[in-house]
Structure formats: C-alpha cells, structure tokens
Amino acid sequence: MAFERLTLSLMTASVLGLAACQQPLPNQANDQTRQGAITGAGVGAVVGVLTGDDNEERIRNAAIGAAVFGAAGAGIGALLDRQEAELRAQLGSGTVTNTGSQLVVTLPNDILFGFDQASVSIASQADLRAVATSLNNYPNSTVNVVGHTDNVGDAAYNQDLSERRASAVANVLIASGVSASRINIVGRGEDQPAFTNQTVDGQARNRRVEIIITPNQ
C-alpha cells in the first residue's frame, strides 16, 4: 500500500510538473487554451487522488478530475484569448499581457495623468471606456485596479498617489457601466517596481496602472 501511494504521489507530481513547464507550440505564443487545459488537468488529477478511499478509487477519481478540470481550463484559456484579441484591437495605448489565468492591461501614468495629478486625462478616457466595454462583454470576472509609482519622493506620498490614481481609473470604468462590485482598488506605491528605478526610463515605466482581469472559476 505504501508503494502504491508513493506511485500515485509521483504520478501527481509529474502531471503538475508538465502543467507548470509546458510551453506554447511555435506560432501559438498567444494561445492559452492548450496551456489552460494542461494546467486544469494537473489540478484535477491532484483533486481526484486526494478524494479516493483506496488506490483504485483514487486512480478513477484522478482520471475524472483531469478530464473535468482540463475542460474547464481549456474554456478559460479560450475565453482569455478572445478577450485579449479584442482588447488589443481596441486599445490605442498600453499593453495587454495574457498569463493564461489572467489578463493584465497596463497603462502608463504619463498617458493617464498629468504630472503629480490623479484626474484621468480626457485623451485616456477613450481607452478606459474600451476596457469597460470589454469587461461588460465578459462579465464573469473580477477586476483589480492597481496603481504603481516610481521611488522618487516620499514613500507615504507615493502610496497615497497610487491609491488615488487607481481609484480614478476605477471610477471611469464604473461610470462606463462596469459593476462596482467586480472592482477592487489597490495602491502599491513604490513597492512593486516592474523595472529598475536607477534609470529615468525605468522610473517612467514603473509609473503605471494595471487592470488585472481574473475569470471567475
């Protein structure tokens, strides 16, 4: 019995390893459907192994879990692929990153705001309305609006500024029809730089607002 449990544990670890390490095939760099299916299957297999009373039932449950969670993962991946493509077509500025489980829309602060300001510029409101339209077209998700700054100036001031800017972006999304109950507002201040703060370019790129879209399971 101990050997059988060890075998199941090794099988589970192998499946999870494949799910974590699998890379998209050539010409599929933006296609997260396959990756979502692999990851879901790995999670499903683990759930199945943990819910069986004996070795035979664990193996059966692992197979069922892999199939069910794999299908769910593929569905989420396909959904993210479609929404990503639409956002890329609609946005005039900013970037869209598809992680396989989330979409991250990154908008630079120098586009969104004037210097040391927390009021969204008129020019940026069209992009935010485009994001809002996408969020309304794909309503089954949670949205984190996260403000970031560089490390220039007082840390407490930067924290407050990041919160006010995230709130300003969230308010435009809400005014454009996105339910406030879906949106979380987060200020990170200077604590999570994406680039070095040792250069002017790095500082500029760290001043940003991220709109993180996470499909509900």
N, C-alpha and C positions, 0 to 999 in steps of 0.2 A: 504493500500500500504506500509506504514511504517513497519507493521508487516511482510509482505511478504519479504521485503528487509532484515529485520533482520533475517528472517528464512534462506534466501539464504546466508547471511553472516556467520551464524552459520554452515550451511552445508559446506561451503567452508573451514572454519577454521577446521572443523572436518576432512575433507579429507586431508588437509595439515598436520594435526597432525598425522594422520595414516601414511602418507608417510614418515614423519620425524622419527617416532618412531618404525616403523616396523622392526623387526629383522629377519635375515635368519632363516629358519627352521632347526632343527637338521640335521646334515650331509650335509648342504648347506652353510657352512661358507664361501666358496669361490665363490658362485654362486650369481652374482649381477644382473642377468636377472630379477628375480622377484622384487627385490628392485627397479630397474630402471623403471619397468612398473608401480609400485605403485606411485613412485615419479612423473613420467610423467603424470599419470592420475590426480594427485592432481593439478599439474600446469595447465593442460589442462582444468580442471573444473573451475579454477580461471579465466583463459582467457575467457572461454565461458560466465561466469557470467558477466564479465566486458564489453562484447561486445554486449549484448542484449539491445533492446529498451524498452522491457516490461518484465513482470515476466515470461510469457510463453516462450518468445524467449530466455530469459536468461537460463531457465531450459533446453531448447532444445540445446542451444549452449554449455552449460556445459557438457551435455552428449556427444556431438560430440567431444568437446575438450578433454575430458577424454579419449575417445577411440583413437583419433589420437595421442595425446601426450603419452598415455600409450604404444601404439605400438612402437613409436619412442624410448621411454625409454627402453623398453624391448630389442630392437635391439642394442642399445648402450651397455647395460649390457652384452648381449651375446657376442658382439664383444670384450669387455674388458676381459671377461672370457677366450676367446680363446687366445688372445694375452698374457694374464698373464700366462697361462699354458705353452705357447711356450717359453716365456722368462725364466720362472723358470727352464725349461728343458735345456736351452742353456747357462745360466749364470754359471760361475764357482765360482763367489764370489758375494757378495752384496745381497740385499733383494728386493723383489717386493711386493708392497702393492697396493691392489685394493680397492679404496674408493667407487666404484660404479659409479663415474663420471670421475675418472682419474686413471692412473697407475703411481705409484711413484717408480722408480728404484733408490735405494740408494747404493752408492759405497763409502766405507771408503777411506779417503785420504791416509792412510798408505799403501793401496794396489795400489792406483792410482799413487802416487807421492813419491819421496824420501823426506827426511827431508828438509823443507823450499824450496822445488823445485816446479816448475809449469810445468814441462815436464812430460807427461804421460809415465809411465813405460812400457817397452816392454811387460811385463807379463800381464798388464791390457788391452792392445790394443785388445786382442782376445775377451774379454768380451764386450768392446765397439763396436767392429765390429758385435758381436752378437746382440747387441741392435740396431745398424744401420740396420742390416738385417730385424729385426722385424719392425722397423719404415718404411722401404721400402715396406714391405709386407702389412702394414696397413697405406697407405699414407694419409688418410683423418683425420689428427690430427695435433695439434700444440704442439711443444716441448719446454719446459722451462728447461734450464740447469742452476742449481742454486748451487753456491759454498758457503760453510759454514766453519767457523773456530771455535776454542775454544776462550776463552778470555785471553789467555796468550800473553803478549806482547802489543805493541801499537795498538790501535783500528784502526787507519788510515792504518797502515801496514797490519793488518789482512783483512781490507776491500779490499785493492789492491790485496792481495794474493788470496782472494776468487774469485775476478773477473778474475784474470789471470788463475786460475785453471779451472773455469767454461769455459773460452774461449778455453783452451787447450782441454778439453773434447769435446766441440762443434766442434772443428776443426777436431778431429778424426772422429766424426760422419759425418761431411761434406765430408771429404776425402773418406769415405766409401760409398758415394752415396746419403746421405740424403740432400735434398734441403735446402740450407741456409735460404731460405725464410720462412721455417717452424720453425726455431730455434730462440729462444730468450735467450740471455746470461744475467744472473743476478748474482751479487755478494752480499751476505748478511753479509759478515764478521762475527762478533761475535754476531750479533743482534738477531738471531733466534735459540738459542740452543734447541736441542731436549731432552737433558739430563742435569743433574746438572754439572756445571763447578767446583764444590767443590771437585771432586774426579778425580784421574788420569784416571780411566776408563771412566767417564763421558766426560772428555775433549777429549779423544781419539775418542769417538763415535760422538762427535759434529763436529769433523773434517771430513767432508764428501762432496760429490757432489750428488745432486739429479737430476734425469732426469724425469721430470713430463710430462706425455703424456696425452693430453686432446683431446678427439674426437671432431671434428667439428660438430656442430649441423646442 
